[in-house]
């Protein structure tokens, strides 16, 4: 059985390494792929709970903050995209060409998003893609004051475009500004030296600014840009980027600090701490229900959650960054072939699940088991999302990524 499990892990990892590789010459962090699946399923579950009565029963209360999948995605992006940029500057690993970065990011995000946006505008009939504001939804601009919503996008937000894509819009914003930030940090560290401390200091400063932004309120258009910008969520992006900085520092010096060794060897304890913090937040500190999208009403609690769930996300992410599949229970769990495979199709799960859930509601799936609405809708939504995601991965995502990555290897 151990040998069979090892073969399954190796096969799953080869598939992931082929289609989700790092820039040429840079190390790969395979345990991060399954975490994408975890984050996507967390978002799925919180949406199912919202549409099946909310979070009032005590046993549904823990679902109310699974919107923590959002900061989790942002931490992942911060780490995976910023690390090669820092490593190229500090330890002279090969620099990724700007055209490769832009092409890979574009073809990773937009083809599948556009396909699902069009498909779900037909069935189950999500509004937006065929409206006069079509360019907003195709361009991932729905967070920003560049248009006036109309139709179902003012009357029924649950049927507007792909609702979870508001986070994807922020991710794309982050992709666009990150190279400029990396250039600025290269100039600062060359001028003032001690790159490691300067990187962490600047990231801490940006995180503090983001807290000020999230604590404030204004109806001005410029403020909406700030709230939904990478600077407005710099605490989340910055945590991932800080892990990238530490990871490069460890590789540069060849020495593993004691606290990094603890993360590497005792990831299970970090996960247990994260779980206890999550339960404490659910039952002791915060109101039930998701609040991480934007400050609405209770600004103080919103900011507390903004900080709190960022820390929990970092505790879950750290063992996958600094460990390997053989260094602890947390890492061995992430290395399971099923989670690795779900990580490969996780982008599809994230995009498909909401319109799939709406379609299931439209055909009356809840009427089959009215006493088990949440578990029944969760199972059917997850199953349908996985099937659709697997199909679009094979037929669309994988061929496009293969083409884009092949061009990256050309001189």
C-alpha positions in Angstrom: 0.0 0.0 0.0 2.8 2.6 0.8 4.4 1.9 -2.6 1.0 2.3 -4.4 0.4 5.5 -2.5 3.9 6.8 -3.5 3.2 6.0 -7.1 -0.1 7.8 -7.0 1.5 10.9 -5.4 4.3 10.8 -7.9 1.9 10.6 -10.8 -0.3 13.4 -9.5 2.7 15.6 -8.8 4.1 15.1 -12.3 0.8 16.2 -13.8 0.8 19.3 -11.6 4.4 20.1 -12.2 3.9 19.9 -16.0 0.9 22.2 -16.2 1.5 24.4 -13.1 5.3 24.9 -13.2 7.2 27.7 -11.6 9.4 30.0 -13.8 12.3 28.0 -15.3 15.1 27.4 -12.8 13.0 28.1 -9.7 11.9 25.6 -7.1 8.4 24.2 -7.1 6.2 24.1 -3.9 3.9 21.1 -4.7 2.1 21.2 -1.4 0.5 24.6 -2.3 -1.5 23.0 -5.1 -3.9 21.1 -2.8 -4.4 24.3 -0.7 -6.0 25.9 -3.8 -8.6 23.1 -3.7 -9.1 23.6 0.1 -9.7 27.3 -0.4 -12.1 26.7 -3.3 -14.2 24.2 -1.4 -14.3 26.6 1.6 -15.8 29.3 -0.6 -18.2 26.8 -2.0 -19.4 25.7 1.4 -20.0 29.2 2.7 -22.1 30.1 -0.4 -24.2 26.9 0.0 -24.8 27.8 3.6 -25.9 31.3 2.7 -28.5 30.0 0.2 -29.8 27.3 2.6 -30.8 29.5 5.5 -27.6 31.0 6.9 -25.7 30.2 10.0 -28.2 30.3 12.9 -28.1 26.6 14.0 -25.0 26.0 16.2 -23.8 23.3 13.9 -23.8 25.6 10.9 -22.0 28.4 12.8 -18.5 27.1 11.8 -19.4 27.5 8.1 -19.9 31.3 8.6 -16.3 32.2 8.3 -15.2 29.9 5.5 -15.0 33.0 3.4 -11.5 32.8 4.8 -10.8 31.0 1.5 -10.5 34.5 0.0 -7.4 35.7 2.1 -6.1 32.2 1.5 -6.1 32.7 -2.2 -4.4 36.1 -1.8 -1.7 34.6 0.4 -1.0 31.9 -2.2 -0.7 34.5 -5.0 1.5 36.7 -2.9 3.9 33.8 -2.2 3.9 32.1 -5.6 4.3 35.2 -7.8 6.6 37.2 -5.7 9.1 34.5 -4.7 10.6 34.1 -8.2 11.0 37.9 -8.5 12.9 38.1 -5.2 14.9 35.0 -5.9 16.0 36.3 -9.3 17.3 39.5 -7.7 18.8 38.1 -4.5 20.2 34.7 -5.4 20.4 35.2 -9.2 18.0 32.5 -10.3 16.8 33.0 -13.9 14.6 36.1 -14.3 11.2 35.5 -15.8 10.6 37.5 -18.9 7.9 40.1 -18.6 6.2 38.8 -21.7 6.1 35.3 -20.3 4.7 36.6 -17.0 2.0 38.5 -18.7 1.1 35.7 -21.1 1.0 33.0 -18.5 -1.1 35.1 -16.1 -3.5 36.1 -18.9 -4.1 32.6 -20.2 -4.3 31.1 -16.7 -7.2 33.4 -15.8 -9.2 34.7 -18.8 -10.0 31.8 -21.2 -11.7 29.6 -18.6 -13.3 32.6 -16.9 -14.7 33.8 -20.3 -16.0 30.4 -21.2 -17.8 29.9 -17.9 -19.2 33.4 -18.0 -20.7 32.8 -21.4 -21.9 29.2 -20.6 -23.6 30.2 -17.4 -25.2 33.2 -19.0 -27.1 30.6 -21.1 -27.7 28.0 -18.3 -28.8 28.9 -15.7 -29.1 32.4 -17.1 -26.7 34.5 -15.1 -27.1 38.2 -16.0 -24.3 40.4 -17.3 -22.4 38.7 -20.1 -24.9 39.6 -22.7 -26.0 43.0 -21.2 -24.9 46.5 -22.2 -22.3 46.2 -19.4 -20.8 43.0 -20.9 -17.3 44.6 -21.1 -17.3 45.1 -17.3 -17.8 41.4 -16.6 -15.5 40.2 -19.3 -12.8 42.7 -18.2 -13.2 41.8 -14.4 -14.0 45.4 -13.6 -17.2 44.8 -11.6 -15.6 46.0 -8.3 -14.8 49.4 -9.6 -16.8 52.6 -10.3 -16.5 52.5 -14.1 -20.1 51.7 -14.8 -23.7 51.8 -13.4 -25.1 48.3 -12.7 -28.4 47.5 -14.3 -30.9 44.7 -14.6 -30.4 41.7 -12.3 -27.1 43.1 -11.1 -29.1 45.7 -9.1 -32.1 43.5 -8.2 -30.5 40.1 -7.6 -26.8 40.0 -7.0 -26.9 36.2 -6.8 -27.6 36.1 -10.5 -25.1 38.7 -11.6 -22.1 37.4 -13.7 -20.1 35.0 -11.6 -20.5 36.5 -8.1 -17.3 35.1 -6.5 -15.3 36.7 -9.3 -15.0 39.9 -7.3 -12.0 38.3 -5.7 -10.6 37.3 -9.1 -10.8 41.0 -10.1 -8.5 41.9 -7.2 -6.1 39.1 -8.1 -5.7 40.4 -11.6 -5.1 43.9 -10.2 -2.4 42.4 -8.0 -0.9 40.6 -11.0 -0.7 43.9 -12.9 1.0 45.9 -10.1 3.4 43.3 -8.7 6.1 43.6 -11.3 6.3 47.4 -10.7 6.5 46.7 -6.9 9.3 44.3 -7.5 11.2 46.9 -9.6 10.8 49.4 -6.9 12.0 47.0 -4.2 15.1 46.2 -6.3 15.9 49.9 -6.5 15.4 50.4 -2.8 17.5 47.4 -1.7 20.3 48.3 -4.0 20.4 51.8 -2.6 20.0 51.1 1.1 21.3 47.5 1.4 20.0 44.8 3.8 17.4 43.6 1.4 15.8 41.1 3.9 14.9 43.7 6.6 13.9 46.3 4.0 11.5 43.9 2.3 9.8 43.0 5.5 9.7 46.6 6.7 8.0 47.8 3.4 5.5 44.9 3.5 4.7 45.7 7.1 4.2 49.4 6.2 1.8 48.5 3.3 -0.1 46.1 5.6 -0.6 48.9 8.1 -1.8 51.2 5.3 -4.3 48.5 4.3 -5.7 48.4 7.8 -6.2 52.2 7.7 -8.0 51.8 4.4 -10.2 49.0 5.6 -11.0 51.0 8.8 -12.1 54.1 6.8 -15.2 54.9 4.9 -15.9 57.2 1.9 -18.4 57.2 -0.9 -15.8 58.7 -3.3 -14.9 56.7 -6.4 -11.2 56.8 -5.6 -11.9 55.1 -2.3 -13.7 52.2 -3.9 -10.6 51.7 -6.0 -8.5 51.7 -2.9 -10.7 49.2 -1.0 -10.6 46.7 -3.8 -7.0 47.2 -4.7 -3.9 45.2 -3.7 -3.0 48.0 -1.4 -6.4 47.7 0.3 -5.7 44.0 1.0 -2.0 44.4 1.5 -2.2 42.5 4.9 -3.3 39.4 3.0 -1.1 39.7 -0.1 1.8 40.9 2.2 1.7 37.8 4.4 2.2 35.6 1.4 4.9 37.9 0.0 6.7 37.9 3.4 6.8 34.1 3.3 8.4 34.4 -0.1 11.0 36.8 1.3 11.8 34.4 4.2 11.9 31.4 1.9 14.4 33.1 -0.4 16.5 34.2 2.7 16.7 30.6 3.8 17.8 29.5 0.4 20.3 32.3 0.2 22.0 31.6 3.5 21.6 27.8 3.5 20.6 28.1 7.2 17.2 27.2 8.6 16.3 29.4 11.6 14.8 27.6 14.5 11.3 29.0 14.1 11.3 27.9 10.4 12.4 24.4 11.5 9.5 24.3 13.9 7.1 25.1 11.1 8.8 22.5 8.9 8.7 19.7 11.4 5.6 20.5 13.4 3.1 21.7 10.8 0.3 19.7 12.5 0.6 21.9 15.6 0.2 25.0 13.5 -2.9 23.5 11.9 -4.3 22.7 15.3 -3.6 26.3 16.4 -5.4 27.6 13.3 -8.4 25.3 14.0 -8.7 26.4 17.6 -8.4 30.1 16.6 -11.0 29.5 13.9 -13.5 28.0 16.4 -12.8 30.7 19.0 -13.5 33.3 16.3 -16.7 31.5 15.4 -18.1 31.0 18.8 -16.5 33.6 21.0 -15.3 36.7 19.1 -17.3 37.3 15.9 -20.9 37.4 14.7 -22.0 34.5 12.6 -21.7 34.9 8.8 -19.1 36.1 6.3 -17.8 39.6 6.5 -14.5 39.6 4.6 -15.8 41.0 1.3 -16.0 44.6 2.4 -16.8 46.7 5.6 -20.5 46.8 5.9 -21.9 48.3 9.2 -19.6 46.9 11.9 -16.2 48.4 10.8 -14.4 47.4 14.0 -15.4 43.7 13.8 -14.7 43.7 10.1 -11.1 45.0 10.6 -10.6 42.5 13.4 -11.7 39.7 11.1 -9.5 41.1 8.3 -6.5 40.7 10.6 -7.5 37.6 12.4 -8.3 35.4 9.4 -5.1 36.5 7.7 -3.2 35.1 10.6 -5.1 31.8 10.5 -4.5 31.6 6.7 -0.7 32.1 7.3 -0.7 29.3 9.9 -2.2 26.9 7.4 0.0 28.0 4.5 3.4 28.0 6.3 3.8 24.2 6.7 3.2 23.8 2.9 5.8 26.5 2.2 8.6 25.4 4.5 8.0 21.6 4.6 7.9 18.6 2.3 5.5 15.7 1.8 7.5 13.6 4.4 8.0 16.1 7.2 4.7 16.0 9.2 1.1 15.1 9.3 0.0 18.4 7.8 2.3 18.0 4.8 1.4 14.3 4.3 -2.2 15.2 4.3 -1.6 17.8 1.6 0.3 15.3 -0.5 -2.7 13.0 -0.9 -3.3 12.3 -4.6 -6.9 13.3 -4.4 -6.1 16.7 -3.0 -3.3 17.2 -5.6 -5.7 16.4 -8.4 -8.4 18.7 -6.9 -5.8 21.4 -6.8 -5.2 21.0 -10.5 -8.9 21.7 -11.2 -9.5 24.1 -8.3 -9.8 27.2 -10.5 -12.7 25.6 -12.3 -14.3 24.6 -9.0 -14.1 28.2 -7.8 -15.7 29.5 -11.0 -18.3 26.8 -11.6 -19.7 26.3 -8.2 -21.9 29.3 -7.8 -23.8 29.1 -11.2 -23.9 25.3 -10.7 -25.6 25.9 -7.3 -28.1 28.4 -8.8 -29.0 25.9 -11.5 -29.5 23.2 -8.9 -31.8 25.5 -7.0 -33.7 26.4 -10.2 -34.5 22.7 -10.9 -35.7 22.2 -7.4 -33.0 20.0 -5.9 -33.8 21.1 -2.4 -37.3 19.7 -2.7 -35.9 16.2 -2.8 -34.7 16.3 0.8 -36.2 19.4 2.5 -35.0 18.3 5.9 -31.3 18.1 4.7 -31.0 21.2 2.6 -27.5 22.2 3.4 -25.7 18.8 3.2 -27.7 17.8 0.1 -27.0 21.1 -1.8 -23.4 21.0 -0.7 -22.9 17.4 -2.0 -24.7 18.0 -5.3 -23.0 21.4 -5.9 -19.5 20.0 -5.1 -20.1 16.9 -7.3 -21.4 18.9 -10.3 -18.6 21.5 -9.9 -15.9 18.8 -9.8 -17.4 17.1 -12.9 -17.6 20.4 -14.9 -14.1 21.5 -13.7 -12.5 18.2 -14.7 -14.1 18.5 -18.1 -13.0 22.1 -18.7 -9.5 21.3 -17.3 -9.0 18.5 -19.8 -10.6 20.3 -22.8 -9.6 23.9 -22.2 -7.3 24.7 -19.3 -4.7 22.1 -19.9 -4.2 22.6 -23.6 -4.0 26.4 -23.1 -1.5 26.1 -20.2 0.6 23.6 -22.2 0.7 26.1 -25.1 1.6 29.0 -22.9 4.3 27.3 -20.9 5.8 25.9 -24.1 6.2 29.4 -25.4 7.9 30.4 -22.1 10.7 27.9 -22.8 11.5 29.4 -26.2 14.5 31.7 -26.4 
